[in-house]
Every structure is written in C-alpha cells, then in structure tokens.
C-alpha cells in the first residue's frame, strides 16, 4: 500500500479508515492468522498506525486480532484537531440507515454502531438483504477499477455525514461507500473553499486523504 510507504517516508501520522480486512465472511477464528494482517504489520514495521474499525472488521473483533501489535491503536471513531480545525474520522456505515422520515435520524447511527459490534454477522446478512451495503465491483471489471456509481445509498451516507459535519462544525472523513468524493463550502476569499465531508474512496481507486490545514483528496 503506497500511501503507507509515503506516510512513513514523510514522518506523517497514519490513519486507516476501516474495512482493510473482510473478517465477517470468515469469522474471527478463521481470520486470526490471515496473511493480510501479517502483511500490514510487516509493511508498518513498528511504525505507529491508528485504525478506525469498519463494518467488515468490527472493533470488538479486530481489536483482539491486532492485540499483539503494539504499534497499532484501534478506534471506533477518531477525533483530532489540526491547525485549529476539527476532524471526525469514522468508517461511515453509521449513516447507511436513513430514518429521517421518522424523525429518528439521530438514533440510526447509534443503532448501526451497536449492531455492528454486538451482532455483526446477523447485521451484515440483514444489510445485504435490504441493500444497506455498498455495491461490489461489476463483474469482469479490471483490477483497480471498481466502477462504483453514486447511487441512492451513497447519497444517503454522504447526506448523513454532511449533516453531522455542519452540526458539529467539523470535517467528517469516511470510507464505506467505495466511492471517492467531497463536499465543500466557501468561507472567504482568503480561506477559499474548505471541505466539510470527504470520502476517501477505496484502495483500488488509489485515493487517500491528506490533512494539511484541511482535508484534501489525493491520488497516488
């Protein structure tokens, strides 16, 4: 993963935003010694790494798998402040359920986070059945090209993230949708346009987010 090598070379803080591992399909016991975990540890080579758990690698499961790697710090969500700006990093699945029409939008994120951690397997099955998961790559798509479209679910997730960002006066950085994108608002002629929601996309998209006085989407 080139973004890790770049971050290490520049001495930057490295943060993963969930779903680096697809644990739910195998279960924790079968995934425990998966080669991908050792590959990440080898690539980091002791370098500090913050990891925000996703819905495919829930916090309660991946925390146990990563317990032996003291340089990897697990988070459910992560709040940081940089150059006077606040950032909220979360995988983003918390906004996949939109109950706004029932005036329950404030409850849905907490419900989703709870179900992912308490009953991850049944919740994953339910989400696939009702369409609360981002679509998979199109059949026959070439490597590195997910061909993800901006569908209704992605718009719902981005709307939830944007609502949170504007309400909490922060920039939300998320993943989950497999689609890179950002939403911005104009501040002033001097400050220009600042992002309040950034979706870091997917590793095959070769995208990552750099926080340097603002959250900026970049390509490898």
Buried (B, 14 or more C-beta within 10 A) or exposed (E): BEBBEBBBEEEEEBBBBBBBBEBBEEEBEEBEEBEEBEEBBEEBEEEEBBBBBBBBBBBBBBBEBBEEBEEBBBBBBBEBEBEEBBBBBBBBBBBBBBEEEEEEBEEBBEBBBEBBBEEBEEBBEEBEEEEBBBBEBEEEEEEEEBEBEEEEBBEBBBBBBBBBBBEEEBBBBBBBBBBBBBBBEEEEEEEEEBBBBBBBBBBBBBBBBBBEEBBEBEEE
